[in-house]
Amino acid sequence: MRIVMLVCCCLLLFNCEDKQSNQKNKTSKTDSIKSKNERAKDSVEGSEQDFERLTDENSLYFFEQYDKKHKEDKVRITTDFGTIDIQLFSETKYHRANFIFLTKQHYFDGTQFYRVVPNFVIQGGNSDDIDVAKKRAKIGAYLLPPDTKKGFKHDRGIISMPSSEIDDAYKMASPYQFFIVQGANGAHHLDGEYTAFGKVIAGMDVVDKIAAQETDDSEWPLHNIYIRKVEIIK
C-alpha cells in the first residue's frame, strides 16, 4: 500500500512539473512571436533612446506611430555662419517624423553641409567622422518612400530629401541626409523626384553664406561647414 501511494505521489509531482514547464514554454513562445510592428510601437512609447534598430521592414510603422505622439514641426540648425529655422510640413508625415526623431537622437549634431552648389542647393546630414557612422549604425539602415504628390515645389528655401526612387538609394541618399534649395529661381526640375518636406522660415542669409563657400571639384567645401546642433523650437 505504501509503495502504491509513493508511486502516485511521484506521478503527481512529475505531472505538476510538466505543466509548469509547458506553461513556461508557452510564455516563451508567445514572447518570441511578438511582431516587429508591436516592438516598434513599444519603442515609440518608450524613452527617446529606447527603440528597436530601424530597418526597411519596421521603419514605416515606427514613424507612423511616432507621428501621432510627436507633433513638433519647427527646428533650428546652428552653424558657424548662423542659424537656420525650418518649418516641417505635417502633410509629409513620415519625413517630418523622421527629422524630428533624428533631431531628438542628436544625430545631426556634428554632421556637415558636405555638398555646396551655388545657385542650386546646400546638402547636409553627412560626415566622414567615424562618430557619425556609429550613430547611423545604432539607429539603423532604412529608407523612406518618396512622398512627392502633396503639391510642394522645390522653391527657394525648401528643405527636401533624396528618396528611394533614385538608383542605388542606400549609397546615394538616405533619410539621414537633406538639402536646402538655395537658387533664386528654385530647383523645379527636382519636383516629383525628391520629397519636399519643409521650408526655411528664417536664416536664408545663412544658407546664402554657406552656398558662397569655396569647394573642390566634388562640390565638397574646402573648409568643413559643421552643423553644430539641430534642436526643436516652439
Backbone as CSV, one residue per row, in Angstrom:
resi,resn,N_x,N_y,N_z,CA_x,CA_y,CA_z,C_x,C_y,C_z
1,MET,0.845,-1.194,0.000,0.000,0.000,0.000,0.883,1.247,0.000
2,ARG,1.936,1.241,0.853,2.836,2.384,0.905,3.529,2.605,-0.436
3,ILE,3.874,1.506,-1.081,4.538,1.603,-2.399,3.617,2.252,-3.405
4,VAL,2.337,1.871,-3.391,1.351,2.420,-4.346,1.206,3.917,-4.123
5,MET,1.111,4.325,-2.833,0.959,5.741,-2.523,2.194,6.531,-2.953
6,LEU,3.377,5.927,-2.770,4.608,6.598,-3.171,4.659,6.817,-4.680
7,VAL,4.257,5.810,-5.430,4.231,5.903,-6.893,3.277,6.998,-7.332
8,CYS,2.074,7.056,-6.677,1.068,8.059,-7.036,1.589,9.470,-6.784
9,CYS,2.270,9.639,-5.640,2.828,10.959,-5.315,3.875,11.398,-6.330
10,CYS,4.708,10.453,-6.737,5.747,10.758,-7.734,5.137,11.175,-9.059
11,LEU,4.091,10.407,-9.464,3.407,10.737,-10.724,2.769,12.113,-10.659
12,LEU,2.165,12.431,-9.515,1.529,13.738,-9.351,2.560,14.853,-9.414
13,LEU,3.726,14.625,-8.767,4.791,15.631,-8.779,5.316,15.864,-10.180
14,PHE,5.577,14.785,-10.913,6.067,14.915,-12.285,5.058,15.624,-13.170
15,ASN,3.767,15.327,-12.952,2.714,15.933,-13.762,2.667,17.444,-13.536
16,CYS,2.800,17.881,-12.267,2.789,19.307,-11.941,3.981,20.021,-12.573
17,GLU,5.151,19.364,-12.459,6.344,19.968,-13.036,6.227,20.081,-14.548
18,ASP,5.602,19.060,-15.158,5.432,19.071,-16.602,4.510,20.212,-17.029
19,LYS,3.440,20.432,-16.251,2.515,21.517,-16.562,3.213,22.866,-16.450
20,GLN,4.039,23.018,-15.388,4.756,24.265,-15.222,5.721,24.501,-16.380
21,SER,6.389,23.426,-16.798,7.328,23.534,-17.911,6.609,23.930,-19.191
22,ASN,5.440,23.292,-19.425,4.666,23.623,-20.618,4.216,25.081,-20.590
23,GLN,3.806,25.554,-19.400,3.369,26.932,-19.277,4.500,27.897,-19.588
24,LYS,5.710,27.580,-19.094,6.862,28.415,-19.393,7.158,28.429,-20.881
25,ASN,7.047,27.251,-21.513,7.308,27.168,-22.946,6.308,27.991,-23.729
26,LYS,5.026,27.943,-23.295,4.001,28.724,-23.974,4.291,30.211,-23.847
27,THR,4.689,30.640,-22.651,5.005,32.049,-22.434,6.185,32.473,-23.291
28,SER,7.212,31.631,-23.307,8.386,31.936,-24.109,8.040,32.022,-25.582
29,LYS,7.203,31.102,-26.032,6.808,31.092,-27.446,5.997,32.327,-27.778
30,THR,5.122,32.738,-26.877,4.312,33.933,-27.106,5.198,35.162,-27.228
31,ASP,6.201,35.248,-26.348,7.116,36.379,-26.408,7.895,36.392,-27.719
32,SER,8.280,35.210,-28.174,9.146,35.136,-29.345,8.418,35.492,-30.631
33,ILE,7.092,35.373,-30.654,6.357,35.661,-31.883,5.769,37.060,-31.885
34,LYS,6.171,37.876,-30.900,5.712,39.266,-30.880,6.176,39.940,-32.159
35,SER,5.268,40.591,-32.859,5.572,41.116,-34.190,6.536,42.283,-34.132
36,LYS,7.221,42.517,-35.239,8.139,43.639,-35.334,7.385,44.947,-35.175
37,ASN,6.178,45.020,-35.712,5.388,46.240,-35.577,5.049,46.529,-34.132
38,GLU,4.746,45.485,-33.354,4.450,45.683,-31.940,5.683,46.188,-31.203
39,ARG,6.841,45.643,-31.551,8.077,46.100,-30.917,8.369,47.543,-31.306
40,ALA,8.062,47.882,-32.552,8.253,49.260,-32.987,7.333,50.199,-32.225
41,LYS,6.092,49.749,-31.974,5.155,50.563,-31.196,5.672,50.758,-29.778
42,ASP,6.194,49.692,-29.181,6.765,49.798,-27.845,7.921,50.797,-27.831
43,SER,8.700,50.809,-28.893,9.828,51.724,-28.965,9.363,53.172,-28.948
44,VAL,8.302,53.457,-29.699,7.766,54.811,-29.754,7.306,55.262,-28.381
45,GLU,6.678,54.332,-27.634,6.120,54.689,-26.342,7.170,54.748,-25.246
46,GLY,8.374,54.216,-25.524,9.436,54.234,-24.526,10.208,55.534,-24.571
47,SER,11.373,55.542,-23.947,12.204,56.732,-23.913,12.823,56.971,-25.280
48,GLU,13.390,58.183,-25.470,13.948,58.545,-26.765,15.088,57.610,-27.174
49,GLN,15.826,57.064,-26.201,16.938,56.190,-26.520,16.525,54.724,-26.592
50,ASP,15.271,54.438,-26.290,14.800,53.056,-26.215,13.979,52.722,-27.452
51,PHE,14.659,52.230,-28.485,13.948,51.870,-29.705,14.670,50.707,-30.375
52,GLU,13.899,49.942,-31.100,14.494,48.847,-31.855,15.211,49.411,-33.079
53,ARG,16.312,48.825,-33.435,17.079,49.286,-34.596,16.177,49.303,-35.831
54,LEU,16.174,50.428,-36.536,15.249,50.610,-37.646,15.745,49.911,-38.913
55,THR,14.787,49.348,-39.646,15.059,48.667,-40.907,13.969,49.064,-41.899
56,ASP,14.101,48.595,-43.135,13.043,48.833,-44.116,11.737,48.167,-43.696
57,GLU,11.829,47.099,-42.920,10.635,46.342,-42.538,9.841,47.024,-41.424
58,ASN,10.503,47.711,-40.499,9.758,48.270,-39.363,9.697,49.793,-39.331
59,SER,10.428,50.483,-40.197,10.549,51.931,-40.070,9.245,52.677,-40.361
60,LEU,8.474,52.225,-41.356,7.242,52.949,-41.682,6.244,52.880,-40.538
61,TYR,6.100,51.706,-39.962,5.193,51.584,-38.817,5.705,52.421,-37.656
62,PHE,7.018,52.393,-37.426,7.601,53.177,-36.339,7.279,54.656,-36.512
63,PHE,7.499,55.190,-37.717,7.281,56.621,-37.925,5.797,56.980,-37.994
64,GLU,4.964,56.039,-38.394,3.522,56.274,-38.347,3.080,56.485,-36.900
65,GLN,3.575,55.648,-35.999,3.247,55.788,-34.582,3.939,57.018,-33.982
66,TYR,5.165,57.258,-34.396,5.915,58.408,-33.885,5.219,59.708,-34.260
67,ASP,4.676,59.757,-35.469,3.966,60.950,-35.942,2.772,61.288,-35.058
68,LYS,2.120,60.284,-34.514,0.940,60.512,-33.680,1.302,61.089,-32.318
69,LYS,2.494,60.797,-31.837,2.876,61.167,-30.473,3.831,62.357,-30.404
70,HIS,4.464,62.665,-31.498,5.460,63.740,-31.508,5.088,64.725,-32.614
71,LYS,4.448,65.823,-32.235,3.865,66.752,-33.197,4.742,67.981,-33.463
72,GLU,5.943,68.005,-32.930,6.812,69.154,-33.166,7.049,69.338,-34.668
73,ASP,7.114,70.600,-35.100,7.283,70.832,-36.538,8.229,71.986,-36.871
74,LYS,8.969,72.470,-35.873,9.947,73.533,-36.150,11.295,73.146,-35.544
75,VAL,12.343,73.315,-36.315,13.692,73.005,-35.849,14.631,74.148,-36.200
76,ARG,15.716,74.229,-35.451,16.757,75.236,-35.709,18.082,74.540,-35.956
77,ILE,18.703,74.868,-37.073,20.015,74.342,-37.426,21.044,75.404,-37.092
78,THR,21.980,75.067,-36.221,23.018,76.018,-35.808,24.326,75.686,-36.513
79,THR,24.878,76.687,-37.204,26.153,76.537,-37.899,27.083,77.667,-37.460
80,ASP,28.330,77.628,-37.915,29.275,78.703,-37.605,28.935,79.982,-38.364
81,PHE,28.033,79.881,-39.319,27.618,81.050,-40.101,26.324,81.659,-39.570
82,GLY,25.713,81.010,-38.590,24.450,81.487,-38.059,23.441,80.352,-37.968
83,THR,22.191,80.691,-37.722,21.141,79.683,-37.549,20.146,79.715,-38.710
84,ILE,19.571,78.547,-38.955,18.548,78.381,-39.998,17.346,77.731,-39.342
85,ASP,16.199,78.396,-39.382,14.975,77.856,-38.805,14.127,77.214,-39.898
86,ILE,13.617,76.010,-39.596,12.874,75.216,-40.573,11.474,74.919,-40.050
87,GLN,10.481,75.112,-40.913,9.111,74.649,-40.644,8.907,73.351,-41.416
88,LEU,8.590,72.264,-40.719,8.371,70.967,-41.359,6.897,70.803,-41.703
89,PHE,6.613,70.198,-42.845,5.237,70.049,-43.312,4.571,68.829,-42.662
90,SER,3.406,69.029,-42.084,2.675,67.913,-41.484,2.143,66.962,-42.554
91,GLU,1.970,67.460,-43.769,1.446,66.624,-44.847,2.403,65.487,-45.225
92,THR,3.688,65.711,-45.065,4.682,64.660,-45.341,5.090,64.047,-43.999
93,LYS,4.163,63.280,-43.432,4.288,62.884,-42.031,5.481,61.982,-41.741
94,TYR,5.815,61.075,-42.657,6.939,60.188,-42.386,8.249,60.972,-42.348
95,HIS,8.396,61.913,-43.276,9.624,62.692,-43.354,9.716,63.683,-42.200
96,ARG,8.583,64.274,-41.800,8.590,65.160,-40.634,8.963,64.371,-39.381
97,ALA,8.293,63.224,-39.187,8.559,62.405,-38.003,10.012,61.928,-37.991
98,ASN,10.527,61.564,-39.140,11.913,61.106,-39.233,12.878,62.210,-38.812
99,PHE,12.636,63.425,-39.295,13.553,64.521,-38.977,13.485,64.880,-37.500
100,ILE,12.275,64.873,-36.929,12.117,65.141,-35.501,12.792,64.049,-34.681
101,PHE,12.602,62.798,-35.087,13.224,61.672,-34.382,14.746,61.793,-34.385
102,LEU,15.327,62.048,-35.552,16.785,62.168,-35.640,17.288,63.367,-34.855
103,THR,16.503,64.435,-34.828,16.874,65.602,-34.035,16.924,65.248,-32.552
104,LYS,15.915,64.507,-32.085,15.883,64.124,-30.673,16.975,63.106,-30.328
105,GLN,17.448,62.385,-31.318,18.571,61.475,-31.101,19.919,62.183,-31.207
106,HIS,19.892,63.499,-31.503,21.103,64.306,-31.675,21.968,63.785,-32.834
107,TYR,21.308,63.158,-33.801,22.074,62.603,-34.916,22.803,63.691,-35.692
108,PHE,22.125,64.809,-35.967,22.695,65.832,-36.847,23.839,66.611,-36.207
109,ASP,23.924,66.585,-34.886,24.969,67.348,-34.199,26.341,66.826,-34.604
110,GLY,27.141,67.702,-35.183,28.479,67.299,-35.607,28.565,66.823,-37.044
111,THR,27.433,66.753,-37.748,27.482,66.448,-39.180,27.852,67.720,-39.939
112,GLN,27.855,67.643,-41.253,28.315,68.779,-42.054,27.371,69.070,-43.217
113,PHE,27.442,70.304,-43.705,26.975,70.600,-45.052,28.132,70.198,-45.963
114,TYR,28.018,69.004,-46.524,29.149,68.393,-47.212,29.105,68.596,-48.726
115,ARG,28.015,69.149,-49.220,27.903,69.436,-50.650,27.343,70.842,-50.814
116,VAL,28.054,71.665,-51.561,27.644,73.050,-51.772,27.688,73.355,-53.272
117,VAL,26.532,73.738,-53.823,26.440,74.090,-55.240,25.773,75.455,-55.334
118,PRO,26.532,76.513,-55.560,25.961,77.865,-55.593,24.813,77.981,-56.600
119,ASN,23.792,78.730,-56.208,22.594,78.940,-57.013,21.851,77.646,-57.292
120,PHE,22.039,76.660,-56.406,21.310,75.397,-56.538,20.915,74.885,-55.153
121,VAL,21.811,74.161,-54.457,21.467,73.600,-53.146,22.690,73.575,-52.231
122,ILE,22.412,73.486,-50.926,23.412,73.057,-49.951,22.860,71.774,-49.327
123,GLN,23.712,70.768,-49.211,23.256,69.446,-48.752,23.981,69.071,-47.471
124,GLY,23.227,68.572,-46.479,23.806,68.269,-45.178,23.338,66.955,-44.604
125,GLY,23.874,66.649,-43.394,23.486,65.434,-42.689,24.471,64.304,-42.809
126,ASN,25.633,64.572,-43.397,26.630,63.522,-43.573,27.971,64.029,-43.039
127,SER,28.925,63.130,-42.952,30.266,63.484,-42.496,31.172,62.276,-42.685
128,ASP,32.474,62.541,-42.758,33.434,61.439,-42.796,33.932,61.103,-41.393
129,ASP,33.307,61.681,-40.383,33.651,61.429,-38.983,33.113,60.060,-38.571
130,ILE,33.939,59.254,-37.942,33.535,57.898,-37.545,32.405,57.927,-36.517
131,ASP,32.319,58.991,-35.715,31.250,59.075,-34.721,29.879,59.161,-35.391
132,VAL,29.818,59.805,-36.542,28.555,59.888,-37.279,28.162,58.510,-37.809
133,ALA,29.145,57.779,-38.292,28.884,56.409,-38.757,28.372,55.540,-37.620
134,LYS,28.905,55.737,-36.428,28.464,54.968,-35.267,27.015,55.297,-34.917
135,LYS,26.649,56.560,-35.027,25.264,56.961,-34.768,24.318,56.253,-35.733
136,ARG,24.694,56.229,-36.998,23.858,55.569,-38.002,23.718,54.082,-37.700
137,ALA,24.815,53.470,-37.325,24.788,52.039,-37.030,23.842,51.743,-35.875
138,LYS,23.806,52.634,-34.899,22.926,52.426,-33.753,21.466,52.609,-34.131
139,ILE,21.169,53.618,-34.945,19.774,53.912,-35.313,19.252,52.901,-36.329
140,GLY,20.048,52.572,-37.340,19.635,51.565,-38.311,19.775,52.032,-39.748
141,ALA,19.586,51.095,-40.670,19.639,51.364,-42.110,18.240,51.190,-42.674
142,TYR,17.688,52.250,-43.221,16.317,52.210,-43.720,16.113,53.318,-44.742
143,LEU,15.087,53.192,-45.534,14.696,54.217,-46.489,13.241,54.594,-46.265
144,LEU,12.902,55.815,-46.585,11.505,56.242,-46.577,10.997,56.310,-48.013
145,PRO,9.731,55.964,-48.241,9.198,56.047,-49.595,9.062,57.499,-50.017
146,PRO,9.211,57.808,-51.299,9.026,59.188,-51.746,7.597,59.642,-51.495
147,ASP,7.439,60.909,-51.180,6.119,61.492,-50.936,6.074,62.811,-51.695
148,THR,5.916,62.708,-53.008,6.123,63.853,-53.896,4.838,64.463,-54.440
149,LYS,3.692,63.992,-53.979,2.421,64.428,-54.599,1.554,65.259,-53.655
150,LYS,2.197,65.934,-52.706,1.454,66.785,-51.776,1.351,68.232,-52.256
151,GLY,1.915,68.514,-53.430,1.803,69.845,-54.005,2.948,70.789,-53.686
152,PHE,3.948,70.318,-52.947,5.076,71.187,-52.597,6.107,71.186,-53.728
153,LYS,6.534,72.385,-54.100,7.507,72.559,-55.173,8.868,72.936,-54.590
154,HIS,9.892,72.692,-55.362,11.248,72.996,-54.911,11.572,74.470,-55.161
155,ASP,10.855,75.336,-54.429,11.132,76.766,-54.470,12.373,77.068,-53.631
156,ARG,12.851,78.276,-53.747,13.974,78.715,-52.908,13.580,78.565,-51.433
157,GLY,14.468,77.973,-50.636,14.222,77.811,-49.214,13.566,76.504,-48.819
158,ILE,13.210,75.679,-49.785,12.600,74.375,-49.466,13.665,73.408,-48.966
159,ILE,13.325,72.642,-47.947,14.184,71.550,-47.491,13.599,70.256,-48.033
160,SER,14.446,69.428,-48.605,13.982,68.238,-49.313,14.895,67.062,-48.996
161,MET,14.400,65.863,-49.326,15.146,64.646,-49.015,15.258,63.758,-50.250
162,PRO,16.475,63.355,-50.582,16.614,62.349,-51.636,15.834,61.100,-51.250
163,SER,15.103,60.534,-52.187,14.207,59.423,-51.871,14.584,58.170,-52.624
164,SER,13.846,57.095,-52.358,14.242,55.771,-52.842,13.933,55.539,-54.317
165,GLU,13.404,56.523,-55.029,13.169,56.329,-56.451,14.462,56.410,-57.266
166,ILE,15.522,56.993,-56.670,16.777,57.081,-57.388,17.507,55.749,-57.308
167,ASP,18.396,55.516,-58.257,19.142,54.262,-58.274,20.129,54.202,-57.111
168,ASP,20.332,52.991,-56.605,21.311,52.750,-55.541,21.114,53.728,-54.385
169,ALA,19.879,53.740,-53.877,19.497,54.750,-52.892,20.334,54.691,-51.621
170,TYR,20.703,53.498,-51.175,21.470,53.395,-49.935,22.823,54.082,-50.061
171,LYS,23.397,54.064,-51.252,24.697,54.687,-51.450,24.574,56.190,-51.649
172,MET,23.567,56.610,-52.395,23.481,57.996,-52.809,22.625,58.866,-51.900
173,ALA,21.724,58.273,-51.148,20.824,59.078,-50.324,20.239,58.232,-49.214
174,SER,19.769,58.899,-48.184,19.115,58.203,-47.096,18.342,59.206,-46.278
175,PRO,17.482,58.753,-45.354,16.740,59.685,-44.500,17.626,60.486,-43.558
176,TYR,18.910,60.170,-43.504,19.837,60.927,-42.678,20.280,62.227,-43.349
177,GLN,20.010,62.353,-44.637,20.505,63.483,-45.405,19.355,64.383,-45.846
178,PHE,19.691,65.621,-46.137,18.699,66.579,-46.613,19.416,67.658,-47.421
179,PHE,18.648,68.386,-48.210,19.234,69.547,-48.886,18.254,70.711,-48.845
180,ILE,18.820,71.911,-48.894,18.035,73.142,-48.899,18.246,73.829,-50.241
181,VAL,17.159,74.159,-50.912,17.240,74.830,-52.212,17.684,76.278,-51.994
182,GLN,18.797,76.649,-52.626,19.349,77.988,-52.444,19.147,78.876,-53.668
183,GLY,18.974,78.283,-54.828,18.842,79.060,-56.051,17.669,80.027,-56.026
184,ALA,17.874,81.212,-56.580,16.849,82.260,-56.562,15.574,81.819,-57.264
185,ASN,15.706,81.028,-58.294,14.541,80.569,-59.064,14.090,79.169,-58.667
186,GLY,14.615,78.670,-57.553,14.247,77.343,-57.111,14.983,76.268,-57.885
187,ALA,14.495,75.041,-57.774,15.083,73.895,-58.483,13.935,72.974,-58.902
188,HIS,13.084,73.490,-59.771,11.828,72.796,-60.072,12.004,71.541,-60.915
189,HIS,13.191,71.336,-61.473,13.438,70.084,-62.179,13.494,68.906,-61.202
190,LEU,13.565,69.211,-59.899,13.559,68.161,-58.876,12.150,67.777,-58.431
191,ASP,11.160,68.578,-58.814,9.778,68.281,-58.425,9.375,66.908,-58.945
192,GLY,8.758,66.124,-58.079,8.336,64.778,-58.464,9.409,63.729,-58.325
193,GLU,10.645,64.156,-58.070,11.754,63.217,-57.917,12.203,63.104,-56.454
194,TYR,12.139,64.209,-55.735,12.566,64.258,-54.350,11.440,64.810,-53.485
195,THR,11.461,64.474,-52.210,10.370,64.821,-51.306,10.664,66.127,-50.583
196,ALA,9.919,67.186,-50.948,9.973,68.457,-50.226,9.172,68.294,-48.943
197,PHE,9.817,68.490,-47.786,9.120,68.223,-46.525,9.206,69.371,-45.528
198,GLY,9.681,70.536,-45.966,9.741,71.687,-45.090,10.269,72.905,-45.824
199,LYS,10.337,74.036,-45.112,10.838,75.265,-45.725,11.553,76.107,-44.672
200,VAL,12.499,76.911,-45.143,13.219,77.834,-44.273,12.296,79.000,-43.942
201,ILE,12.128,79.295,-42.656,11.302,80.423,-42.237,12.153,81.559,-41.663
202,ALA,13.426,81.297,-41.433,14.373,82.326,-41.002,15.780,81.809,-41.247
203,GLY,16.648,82.684,-41.767,18.043,82.290,-41.940,18.453,81.986,-43.375
204,MET,17.690,82.470,-44.369,18.127,82.232,-45.749,19.440,82.955,-46.041
205,ASP,19.728,84.026,-45.305,21.011,84.694,-45.469,22.160,83.772,-45.074
206,VAL,21.907,82.905,-44.083,22.914,81.921,-43.669,23.083,80.869,-44.765
207,VAL,21.979,80.434,-45.350,22.040,79.483,-46.464,22.869,80.073,-47.601
208,ASP,22.667,81.366,-47.895,23.419,82.029,-48.962,24.905,82.105,-48.633
209,LYS,25.243,82.366,-47.376,26.660,82.412,-46.964,27.324,81.049,-47.161
210,ILE,26.605,79.998,-46.771,27.149,78.647,-46.937,27.330,78.323,-48.412
211,ALA,26.346,78.712,-49.221,26.408,78.425,-50.662,27.557,79.157,-51.345
212,ALA,28.055,80.219,-50.721,29.132,81.014,-51.312,30.524,80.477,-50.966
213,GLN,30.599,79.425,-50.155,31.897,78.897,-49.739,32.579,78.138,-50.885
214,GLU,33.873,78.237,-50.906,34.659,77.604,-51.966,34.676,76.089,-51.781
215,THR,34.607,75.362,-52.885,34.570,73.904,-52.844,35.631,73.309,-53.768
216,ASP,35.833,71.990,-53.621,36.707,71.294,-54.564,35.876,70.818,-55.751
217,ASP,36.485,70.005,-56.617,35.797,69.568,-57.829,34.613,68.650,-57.547
218,SER,34.574,68.044,-56.342,33.468,67.155,-55.984,32.362,67.885,-55.218
219,GLU,32.462,69.228,-55.170,31.463,70.083,-54.517,31.518,69.993,-52.988
220,TRP,32.596,69.417,-52.455,32.806,69.368,-51.009,33.543,70.650,-50.598
221,PRO,33.034,71.372,-49.586,33.688,72.624,-49.169,35.150,72.404,-48.789
222,LEU,35.990,73.356,-49.158,37.409,73.254,-48.816,37.616,73.336,-47.316
223,HIS,36.746,74.048,-46.641,36.765,74.123,-45.187,35.450,73.559,-44.666
224,ASN,35.556,72.601,-43.748,34.353,71.918,-43.260,33.324,72.899,-42.710
225,ILE,32.076,72.674,-43.086,30.963,73.505,-42.619,30.128,72.643,-41.684
226,TYR,30.361,72.780,-40.405,29.728,71.894,-39.432,28.318,72.355,-39.066
227,ILE,27.452,71.376,-38.888,26.174,71.582,-38.226,26.437,71.331,-36.743
228,ARG,26.516,72.388,-35.976,26.881,72.241,-34.568,25.790,71.533,-33.793
229,LYS,24.544,71.870,-34.086,23.430,71.170,-33.452,22.152,71.466,-34.221
230,VAL,21.199,70.564,-34.086,19.839,70.794,-34.557,18.937,70.587,-33.355
231,GLU,18.051,71.537,-33.113,17.167,71.462,-31.941,15.750,71.843,-32.318
232,ILE,14.802,71.346,-31.545,13.397,71.675,-31.766,13.104,73.019,-31.127
233,ILE,12.377,73.862,-31.847,11.979,75.173,-31.326,10.463,75.252,-31.331
234,LYS,9.929,76.083,-30.474,8.470,76.220,-30.384,7.980,77.298,-31.344
